[in-house]
Amino acid sequence: MNIYADAQGDLAIFGNDPIGVILLKVVGIFAIMVLMTLLTIWAERRVVGRMQMRIGPNRVGPFGLLQSLMDGIKLALKEEIIPKGVHIAVYCIAPVISATTAFLTFAVIPLGPEVSIFGHVTPLQLTDFPVSVLYVLAIASIGIYGIVLAGWASGSTYPLLGGLRSSAQMISYEIAMGLSFVAVFMYAQSMSTSQIVAGQEHLWYIVLLLPSFVIYTIAMVGETNRAPFDLPEAEGELVGGFHTEYSSLKFALFFLAEYVNMVTVSAMATTLFLGGWRAPYPISMWASANTGWWPMLWFFAKVFVFLFVFIWLRGTLPRMRYDQFMKFGWKVLIPVSLVWIMIVGAARQLKSDESVPTRTLLIVAAILLVIGVGISYIFELRAQKRADIEQAREELEASTEFDPFAGGFPVPPMPGQTPQASRRIPVTLASSPVTGEEQ
């Protein structure tokens, strides 16, 4: 009860802003998210182009910086094609749901400490409340409806399959993401984003809660349908995924939602594990590093690091198989999250005993858990490889004898196969009607 009372007292600074400051914050957040989306698209095309020994966009604007803006304008002005069999109401509202929920999540992200805006002292955060992280999870869950409804309302098979894939994927990895938050809640003793940042004043949670950070980082890639987890958009299998039948501005909204979600999950990772807007060492030694408007610079620098990781993964890793992807989420991430929550709970219980170095024990347990998961995964890969080799050997032994004429034309044997006796069709010699001689 005391903790809740303290939380209520710390959160009293929110909700007292005049309407002008609130509108300015809303417009500012919207502008920042749109600008971050344009920069992320440009950076992705430039970085992946560099990785693939290409140039990337460099014509429109200096260094091609305006290419993303021109692409957005082009999508908005293109002729829209609406298939005949769509459910028009759901078809139109689905991209709006995806884009709207992507923007709503950023409302509880703290961008900095209290500053003065037109003479009014206010925190660099739109709002906050005792369960703001749960609000983020709730909004992310609503965003799944946009994808599912888009696949269903298109009236086509492939978008429907893409929507089903995406919903199963996002729900599965959202469970792992939510479990990774539990350890942060237990250690910060709060679900408020601003108080979680305040709890990392002396030590970031990436050090104390490394397994939670690793689990969240993997889950956020799966949650945003990005490579190597971009199964809903598997072009070779599903044409284009849940938005196959979308074009023009509606397609642009899905495109916008994907990149805004990338920025949002990166901002959440920064808030929960990298100290939020607090300056990294050694910049934190500067007395004014965490005051005024400077913390916004440190915050977005950390966010851009995560965005670069998104781009790096896309240019490096191949797409996973769907069964491997789902198995990894349900059989690896979720069990490891549960074990880690038990370890953190035990460490918090032992914290009352001053003779027990709980911080050291927690760091050692995190390292051992990560090493254990890595070793077990390596052994599982080796066991799977042996099983595949054994299965291939059995199939080879079962097919050592084959009929080269089974398909109607001769086929050469594979290594280790022995062809059966020839089934050549005998040729009947007929006599010539003119000479009577055999031909």
C-alpha positions as CSV (number, residue, x, y, z in Angstrom):
1,M,0.0,0.0,0.0
2,N,2.9,2.4,0.7
3,I,4.4,1.7,-2.7
4,Y,1.1,2.5,-4.3
5,A,0.7,5.7,-2.3
6,D,4.2,6.7,-3.4
7,A,3.4,6.0,-7.0
8,Q,0.3,8.0,-6.8
9,G,2.3,10.9,-5.3
10,D,4.9,10.7,-8.1
11,L,2.3,10.6,-10.8
12,A,0.5,13.7,-9.5
13,I,2.6,15.8,-11.9
14,F,0.6,14.4,-14.8
15,G,-2.8,15.7,-15.9
16,N,-2.2,19.3,-14.7
17,D,-1.1,20.7,-18.1
18,P,-3.2,23.4,-19.8
19,I,-5.0,22.4,-23.0
20,G,-2.5,24.2,-25.2
21,V,0.5,22.3,-23.8
22,I,-1.4,19.0,-24.2
23,L,-2.2,19.7,-27.8
24,L,1.4,20.7,-28.4
25,K,2.6,17.4,-26.9
26,V,0.1,15.4,-29.1
27,V,1.2,17.1,-32.3
28,G,4.8,16.8,-31.3
29,I,4.6,13.1,-30.7
30,F,2.8,12.6,-34.0
31,A,5.4,14.6,-35.9
32,I,8.3,12.8,-34.2
33,M,6.8,9.4,-35.1
34,V,6.2,10.4,-38.8
35,L,9.7,11.8,-39.0
36,M,11.2,8.7,-37.4
37,T,9.4,6.5,-39.9
38,L,10.7,8.5,-42.8
39,L,14.3,8.3,-41.5
40,T,14.0,4.6,-40.6
41,I,12.8,3.7,-44.2
42,W,15.6,5.8,-45.7
43,A,18.2,4.3,-43.3
44,E,17.0,0.8,-44.0
45,R,17.3,1.2,-47.8
46,R,20.8,2.9,-47.4
47,V,22.2,0.4,-44.9
48,V,20.9,-2.7,-46.6
49,G,22.1,-1.3,-49.9
50,R,25.5,-0.9,-48.4
51,M,25.4,-4.5,-47.1
52,Q,24.5,-5.7,-50.6
53,M,27.1,-3.5,-52.3
54,R,24.4,-1.2,-53.8
55,I,24.0,2.5,-53.6
56,G,20.5,2.9,-52.4
57,P,18.4,6.1,-52.7
58,N,20.6,9.1,-53.5
59,R,18.6,11.2,-56.0
60,V,15.7,12.9,-54.2
61,G,17.1,15.4,-51.7
62,P,20.6,15.5,-50.2
63,F,21.8,11.9,-49.8
64,G,18.3,10.7,-50.9
65,L,16.7,11.9,-47.6
66,L,13.5,12.9,-49.3
67,Q,13.0,9.6,-51.1
68,S,10.8,8.2,-48.3
69,L,8.6,11.3,-48.4
70,M,8.2,11.1,-52.1
71,D,7.3,7.4,-51.9
72,G,4.6,8.3,-49.3
73,I,3.2,11.0,-51.6
74,K,3.2,8.6,-54.5
75,L,1.3,5.9,-52.5
76,A,-1.3,8.5,-51.4
77,L,-1.9,9.7,-55.0
78,K,-2.0,6.3,-56.7
79,E,-5.3,5.0,-58.0
80,E,-6.9,2.7,-55.5
81,I,-8.0,-0.8,-56.6
82,I,-10.7,-2.5,-54.4
83,P,-11.4,-6.1,-55.2
84,K,-15.0,-7.0,-55.9
85,G,-15.4,-9.6,-53.1
86,V,-14.3,-7.5,-50.1
87,H,-16.3,-6.6,-47.1
88,I,-16.0,-2.8,-47.7
89,A,-16.6,-1.6,-44.1
90,V,-14.1,-3.9,-42.5
91,Y,-11.7,-3.6,-45.5
92,C,-11.5,0.2,-44.9
93,I,-11.3,0.2,-41.1
94,A,-8.6,-2.5,-40.7
95,P,-5.6,-0.2,-41.8
96,V,-7.0,2.6,-39.6
97,I,-6.9,0.3,-36.6
98,S,-3.3,-0.8,-37.3
99,A,-2.1,2.8,-37.8
100,T,-4.0,4.3,-34.9
101,T,-2.9,1.7,-32.3
102,A,0.7,2.2,-33.4
103,F,0.6,5.9,-32.5
104,L,-1.4,5.5,-29.3
105,T,1.4,3.4,-27.6
106,F,3.8,6.2,-27.6
107,A,1.6,8.3,-25.3
108,V,3.2,6.8,-22.1
109,I,6.8,6.8,-23.2
110,P,8.9,9.3,-21.2
111,L,11.2,11.3,-23.5
112,G,12.9,13.4,-20.8
113,P,12.5,15.0,-17.4
114,E,10.5,18.1,-16.5
115,V,11.1,21.1,-18.8
116,S,9.6,24.5,-19.2
117,I,7.3,24.9,-22.2
118,F,6.0,28.5,-22.7
119,G,6.7,29.1,-19.0
120,H,4.8,26.0,-17.8
121,V,6.9,23.3,-16.2
122,T,5.8,19.9,-17.5
123,P,7.4,16.4,-18.0
124,L,8.4,15.4,-21.5
125,Q,5.7,12.7,-21.5
126,L,2.1,12.9,-22.6
127,T,0.7,11.0,-19.7
128,D,1.5,8.2,-17.2
129,F,-0.4,6.1,-14.7
130,P,0.3,3.2,-12.3
131,V,-0.3,0.5,-15.0
132,S,1.0,2.3,-18.1
133,V,3.1,-0.8,-19.3
134,L,-0.1,-2.8,-19.2
135,Y,-1.7,-0.1,-21.4
136,V,1.1,-0.7,-23.9
137,L,0.4,-4.4,-24.0
138,A,-3.4,-3.8,-24.3
139,I,-2.9,-1.4,-27.3
140,A,-0.6,-3.9,-29.0
141,S,-3.2,-6.6,-28.6
142,I,-5.8,-4.4,-30.2
143,G,-3.4,-3.8,-33.1
144,I,-3.7,-7.5,-34.0
145,Y,-7.3,-6.9,-35.0
146,G,-6.3,-4.7,-37.8
147,I,-4.2,-7.4,-39.4
148,V,-6.7,-10.2,-38.8
149,L,-9.6,-8.1,-40.2
150,A,-7.5,-7.1,-43.2
151,G,-6.9,-10.7,-44.1
152,W,-10.5,-11.7,-43.6
153,A,-12.1,-8.7,-45.3
154,S,-10.1,-9.0,-48.5
155,G,-12.2,-12.0,-49.6
156,S,-9.1,-13.8,-50.9
157,T,-7.3,-17.0,-49.8
158,Y,-3.8,-15.7,-49.5
159,P,-4.5,-12.6,-47.4
160,L,-6.6,-14.8,-45.1
161,L,-3.7,-17.2,-44.6
162,G,-1.4,-14.2,-44.0
163,G,-3.7,-12.8,-41.4
164,L,-4.0,-16.1,-39.6
165,R,-0.2,-16.5,-39.6
166,S,0.3,-13.0,-38.3
167,S,-2.3,-13.3,-35.5
168,A,-0.8,-16.6,-34.3
169,Q,2.7,-15.1,-34.4
170,M,1.9,-11.9,-32.7
171,I,-0.1,-13.5,-29.9
172,S,2.6,-16.1,-29.3
173,Y,5.4,-13.6,-29.0
174,E,3.3,-11.1,-27.1
175,I,3.1,-13.7,-24.3
176,A,6.9,-13.9,-24.2
177,M,7.1,-10.1,-24.3
178,G,4.7,-9.7,-21.4
179,L,6.6,-12.3,-19.3
180,S,9.8,-10.3,-19.9
181,F,8.1,-7.3,-18.3
182,V,7.4,-9.2,-15.1
183,A,11.0,-9.2,-13.9
184,V,11.1,-5.4,-14.5
185,F,7.9,-4.9,-12.5
186,M,9.3,-7.0,-9.6
187,Y,12.6,-5.1,-9.5
188,A,11.2,-1.6,-10.0
189,Q,8.1,-2.3,-7.9
190,S,6.0,-0.3,-10.3
191,M,4.3,-0.6,-13.7
192,S,4.7,3.1,-14.5
193,T,7.1,3.9,-17.2
194,S,8.4,7.1,-15.6
195,Q,9.0,5.3,-12.3
196,I,10.8,2.5,-14.1
197,V,13.1,5.0,-15.6
198,A,13.6,6.6,-12.2
199,G,14.6,3.2,-10.8
200,Q,17.5,3.0,-13.2
201,E,19.2,6.1,-11.9
202,H,22.2,4.1,-10.7
203,L,22.2,0.9,-12.7
204,W,20.3,0.0,-15.9
205,Y,18.1,-3.1,-15.8
206,I,20.0,-4.5,-18.8
207,V,22.7,-5.4,-16.4
208,L,20.5,-6.8,-13.7
209,L,17.9,-8.4,-15.9
210,L,19.9,-9.5,-19.0
211,P,17.7,-12.6,-19.8
212,S,14.6,-10.4,-19.7
213,F,16.3,-8.0,-22.1
214,V,17.3,-10.8,-24.5
215,I,13.8,-12.3,-24.4
216,Y,12.2,-8.9,-25.1
217,T,14.6,-8.1,-27.9
218,I,13.7,-11.4,-29.7
219,A,10.0,-11.0,-29.0
220,M,9.9,-7.4,-30.3
221,V,11.3,-8.6,-33.6
222,G,8.6,-11.3,-33.8
223,E,5.9,-8.9,-32.6
224,T,6.6,-6.4,-35.5
225,N,6.7,-9.1,-38.2
226,R,10.3,-8.2,-39.2
227,A,12.9,-10.5,-40.7
228,P,13.9,-13.2,-39.9
229,F,10.3,-13.5,-38.4
230,D,8.4,-11.9,-41.4
231,L,6.3,-15.0,-42.0
232,P,3.0,-13.2,-42.6
233,E,4.6,-11.5,-45.6
234,A,6.3,-14.6,-47.1
235,E,6.2,-13.6,-50.7
236,G,7.0,-17.1,-52.0
237,E,4.1,-18.7,-50.1
238,L,1.5,-15.9,-49.6
239,V,2.1,-13.5,-52.4
240,G,2.3,-10.4,-50.1
241,G,0.6,-11.5,-46.9
242,F,-2.5,-10.0,-45.2
243,H,-2.3,-6.7,-47.2
244,T,-2.1,-8.4,-50.7
245,E,-5.4,-6.8,-51.8
246,Y,-4.5,-3.3,-50.5
247,S,-3.2,-0.4,-52.5
248,S,-2.8,3.3,-52.4
249,L,-3.3,5.1,-49.1
250,K,-4.6,2.0,-47.3
251,F,-1.4,0.1,-48.1
252,A,0.6,3.1,-46.9
253,L,-1.2,3.0,-43.5
254,F,-0.1,-0.6,-43.0
255,F,3.4,0.3,-44.1
256,L,3.4,3.3,-41.7
257,A,2.1,1.1,-38.8
258,E,4.9,-1.4,-39.3
259,Y,7.6,1.2,-39.0
260,V,5.9,3.1,-36.2
261,N,5.7,-0.2,-34.3
262,M,9.4,-0.6,-34.8
263,V,10.0,2.8,-33.2
264,T,7.6,2.1,-30.4
265,V,9.1,-1.3,-29.3
266,S,12.5,0.2,-29.5
267,A,11.4,3.1,-27.3
268,M,9.9,0.5,-24.8
269,A,13.2,-1.4,-24.8
270,T,15.1,1.8,-24.1
271,T,12.6,2.8,-21.3
272,L,12.6,-0.6,-19.5
273,F,16.2,-1.7,-19.9
274,L,18.5,1.1,-21.0
275,G,17.6,3.8,-18.5
276,G,15.2,5.6,-20.7
277,W,16.2,9.2,-21.3
278,R,19.2,9.0,-18.8
279,A,22.6,9.7,-20.3
280,P,25.0,6.7,-20.7
281,Y,28.3,6.6,-19.0
282,P,30.6,8.6,-19.2
283,I,28.2,11.4,-20.4
284,S,26.3,10.9,-17.2
285,M,29.3,12.4,-15.3
286,W,28.4,15.8,-16.8
287,A,26.2,17.6,-14.3
288,S,23.7,18.9,-16.9
289,A,23.4,15.6,-18.9
290,N,20.1,14.6,-17.4
291,T,18.5,18.0,-17.2
292,G,16.7,20.2,-19.7
293,W,16.2,19.0,-23.3
294,W,19.5,17.1,-23.5
295,P,17.9,13.8,-22.4
296,M,15.8,13.6,-25.6
297,L,19.1,13.3,-27.5
298,W,20.2,10.3,-25.4
299,F,16.8,8.7,-25.7
300,F,16.6,8.8,-29.5
301,A,20.2,7.8,-29.8
302,K,19.3,4.6,-28.0
303,V,16.2,4.1,-30.1
304,F,18.3,4.4,-33.3
305,V,20.6,1.7,-32.0
306,F,17.6,-0.7,-31.8
307,L,16.4,0.4,-35.2
308,F,19.8,-0.3,-36.7
309,V,19.6,-3.8,-35.2
310,F,16.2,-4.3,-37.0
311,I,17.9,-3.3,-40.3
312,W,21.0,-5.4,-39.6
313,L,18.9,-8.5,-39.0
314,R,17.0,-8.0,-42.2
315,G,20.1,-7.7,-44.2
316,T,21.8,-10.7,-42.5
317,L,19.5,-13.5,-41.6
318,P,17.2,-15.6,-43.8
319,R,13.6,-16.1,-43.1
320,M,12.8,-18.9,-40.5
321,R,10.5,-21.8,-41.2
322,Y,7.1,-21.3,-39.6
323,D,7.2,-24.4,-37.4
324,Q,10.7,-23.5,-36.2
325,F,9.6,-20.0,-35.4
326,M,6.5,-21.0,-33.3
327,K,8.5,-23.8,-31.6
328,F,11.1,-21.3,-30.6
329,G,8.5,-19.0,-29.1
330,W,6.5,-21.6,-27.1
331,K,9.2,-24.1,-26.1
332,V,12.2,-21.7,-25.6
333,L,11.2,-18.1,-24.8
334,I,8.2,-18.7,-22.6
335,P,9.7,-21.5,-20.4
336,V,13.0,-19.5,-20.0
337,S,10.9,-16.4,-19.0
338,L,9.1,-18.4,-16.3
339,V,12.3,-19.8,-14.9
340,W,13.8,-16.3,-14.9
341,I,10.8,-14.8,-13.1
342,M,11.2,-17.4,-10.3
343,I,14.9,-16.5,-10.0
344,V,14.1,-12.8,-9.8
345,G,11.4,-13.5,-7.2
346,A,13.8,-15.4,-5.0
347,A,16.4,-12.7,-5.3
348,R,13.9,-10.0,-4.3
349,Q,12.9,-12.2,-1.3
350,L,16.6,-12.5,-0.3
351,K,17.2,-8.8,-0.6
352,S,15.9,-8.3,3.0
353,D,19.0,-10.2,4.2
354,E,21.9,-7.7,3.9
355,S,24.5,-10.5,4.2
356,V,23.4,-12.0,0.9
357,P,24.8,-10.1,-2.2
358,T,21.6,-10.3,-4.2
359,R,22.7,-8.1,-7.0
360,T,25.8,-10.2,-7.7
361,L,23.8,-13.4,-7.4
362,L,21.2,-12.0,-9.9
363,I,23.9,-11.1,-12.4
364,V,25.6,-14.5,-12.1
365,A,22.2,-16.3,-12.4
366,A,21.4,-14.3,-15.5
367,I,24.7,-15.2,-17.1
368,L,24.3,-18.9,-16.2
369,L,20.8,-18.9,-17.5
370,V,21.8,-17.4,-20.9
371,I,24.7,-19.9,-21.2
372,G,22.5,-22.8,-20.3
373,V,19.9,-21.8,-22.9
374,G,22.6,-21.5,-25.5
375,I,24.2,-24.8,-24.7
376,S,20.8,-26.6,-24.7
377,Y,19.9,-25.0,-28.0
378,I,23.2,-26.2,-29.5
379,F,22.6,-29.7,-28.3
380,E,19.1,-29.6,-29.7
381,L,20.4,-28.5,-33.1
382,R,22.9,-31.3,-33.1
383,A,20.2,-33.8,-32.1
384,Q,18.0,-32.5,-34.9
385,K,20.8,-32.8,-37.4
386,R,21.5,-36.4,-36.4
387,A,17.8,-37.2,-36.7
388,D,17.7,-35.6,-40.2
389,I,20.8,-37.6,-41.2
390,E,19.2,-40.8,-39.9
391,Q,16.0,-40.1,-41.8
392,A,17.8,-39.4,-45.0
393,R,19.8,-42.7,-44.6
394,E,16.6,-44.7,-44.1
395,E,15.0,-43.1,-47.1
396,L,18.1,-43.8,-49.1
397,E,18.2,-47.4,-48.0
398,A,14.5,-47.8,-48.8
399,S,15.0,-46.5,-52.3
400,T,18.3,-48.3,-53.3
401,E,16.4,-50.1,-56.1
402,F,14.3,-48.0,-58.4
403,D,12.6,-48.3,-61.8
404,P,14.3,-45.8,-64.2
405,F,11.3,-46.0,-66.5
406,A,8.7,-45.3,-63.7
407,G,7.9,-41.8,-65.1
408,G,7.7,-43.0,-68.7
409,F,11.2,-41.9,-69.6
410,P,14.6,-43.1,-68.4
411,V,16.0,-41.4,-65.3
412,P,19.7,-41.9,-64.2
413,P,20.1,-43.4,-60.7
414,M,21.1,-41.3,-57.7
415,P,24.2,-42.2,-55.7
416,G,23.6,-45.4,-53.8
417,Q,20.7,-46.5,-56.0
418,T,20.6,-49.6,-58.1
419,P,18.4,-49.6,-61.1
420,Q,16.1,-52.6,-61.6
421,A,16.3,-54.9,-64.6
422,S,15.6,-53.1,-67.8
423,R,12.0,-52.9,-68.9
424,R,12.7,-52.0,-72.5
425,I,9.7,-52.7,-74.7
426,P,10.6,-55.5,-77.3
427,V,10.5,-54.4,-80.9
428,T,8.6,-56.7,-83.3
429,L,10.3,-57.1,-86.6
430,A,7.8,-56.7,-89.4
431,S,8.3,-57.7,-93.1
432,S,8.3,-55.2,-95.8
433,P,5.2,-55.2,-97.9
434,V,7.3,-54.6,-101.1
435,T,10.3,-57.0,-100.8
436,G,9.1,-59.3,-98.0
437,E,12.4,-58.8,-96.1
438,E,12.4,-58.2,-92.4
439,Q,13.2,-54.7,-91.3
